Amino acid sequence: MTDATPGAEPALAVPVAPRAPFPAVRFLYSILYGVIAYFVVNILFILAFLQFIIVAINGRVNDELKSFCFSLVQYLWELFAYITFVRDEQPFPVGNFPKPV
């Protein structure tokens, strides 16, 4: 037999924290940024091939193209960082485009 009276609440009820709502807007932005990342990766491969051609012809890399590729790689990192919740700041279409170093 139990000592509790019928209808009595337990003495040590643990409060349950409310769940945060599903981040639907972030989900939609993540899909958009995933599509943009797909195109950026393809552009980077094309630019890498172009840089190989320039090195074959001139014997040295094009510094302007190298700087632009560096900015694209930083932008790609920002896209993936937002998609994977590493950072909360939105990349280029909403935020700023990364500046070359």
C-alpha positions as CSV (number, residue, x, y, z in Angstrom):
1,M,0.0,0.0,0.0
2,T,1.1,3.5,-0.6
3,D,0.9,6.3,1.9
4,A,-0.1,8.9,-0.6
5,T,-3.7,10.1,-0.6
6,P,-5.7,9.8,-3.7
7,G,-5.6,13.0,-5.8
8,A,-2.5,14.5,-4.1
9,E,0.3,15.8,-6.2
10,P,3.9,14.5,-5.7
11,A,6.0,16.8,-3.5
12,L,9.0,16.9,-5.7
13,A,7.6,17.8,-9.2
14,V,10.4,18.9,-11.5
15,P,9.3,21.8,-13.7
16,V,9.8,21.2,-17.4
17,A,11.3,24.0,-19.4
18,P,9.3,24.9,-22.5
19,R,10.8,23.9,-25.8
20,A,12.0,26.6,-28.2
21,P,9.9,26.8,-31.4
22,F,11.3,25.2,-34.5
23,P,13.5,27.8,-36.3
24,A,11.6,27.8,-39.6
25,V,13.0,31.1,-40.9
26,R,16.6,29.8,-40.2
27,F,15.7,26.6,-42.0
28,L,14.6,28.4,-45.1
29,Y,17.7,30.6,-45.0
30,S,19.8,27.5,-44.6
31,I,18.3,26.0,-47.8
32,L,18.9,29.2,-49.7
33,Y,22.5,29.4,-48.4
34,G,23.0,25.7,-49.3
35,V,22.0,26.4,-52.9
36,I,24.3,29.4,-53.0
37,A,27.2,27.3,-51.5
38,Y,26.7,24.8,-54.3
39,F,27.2,27.5,-56.9
40,V,30.2,29.0,-55.0
41,V,31.9,25.6,-54.9
42,N,31.5,25.2,-58.7
43,I,32.8,28.7,-59.3
44,L,35.8,28.0,-57.1
45,F,36.6,24.9,-59.2
46,I,36.4,26.9,-62.4
47,L,38.6,29.6,-61.0
48,A,41.1,27.0,-59.8
49,F,41.3,25.6,-63.3
50,L,41.7,29.1,-64.7
51,Q,44.5,29.7,-62.2
52,F,46.3,26.5,-63.4
53,I,46.1,27.8,-66.9
54,I,47.5,31.2,-65.9
55,V,50.4,29.4,-64.0
56,A,51.1,27.2,-67.1
57,I,51.3,30.3,-69.4
58,N,52.9,32.9,-67.1
59,G,54.8,30.7,-64.6
60,R,53.2,32.6,-61.6
61,V,49.8,33.0,-60.0
62,N,47.5,35.9,-60.7
63,D,47.4,37.8,-57.4
64,E,44.0,39.4,-58.0
65,L,42.4,36.1,-58.8
66,K,44.1,34.6,-55.8
67,S,42.7,37.3,-53.6
68,F,39.2,36.9,-55.1
69,C,39.4,33.1,-54.5
70,F,40.4,33.7,-50.9
71,S,37.3,35.9,-50.4
72,L,35.1,33.2,-52.0
73,V,36.6,30.5,-49.7
74,Q,35.9,32.8,-46.7
75,Y,32.4,33.3,-48.0
76,L,31.9,29.5,-48.4
77,W,33.0,29.1,-44.8
78,E,30.5,31.7,-43.6
79,L,27.7,29.9,-45.5
80,F,28.6,26.5,-44.0
81,A,29.0,28.0,-40.6
82,Y,25.5,29.5,-40.7
83,I,24.0,26.3,-42.0
84,T,25.6,24.2,-39.3
85,F,24.8,26.7,-36.4
86,V,28.5,27.5,-35.8
87,R,27.6,31.2,-36.2
88,D,24.4,33.2,-36.1
89,E,25.3,36.1,-38.4
90,Q,23.9,35.7,-41.8
91,P,26.3,35.7,-44.8
92,F,26.4,37.9,-47.9
93,P,22.9,38.3,-49.3
94,V,21.8,39.6,-45.9
95,G,25.2,40.4,-44.3
96,N,28.5,41.7,-45.7
97,F,30.7,40.0,-48.2
98,P,34.1,39.0,-46.7
99,K,36.9,41.4,-47.6
100,P,40.2,40.0,-48.9
101,V,43.2,40.0,-46.5
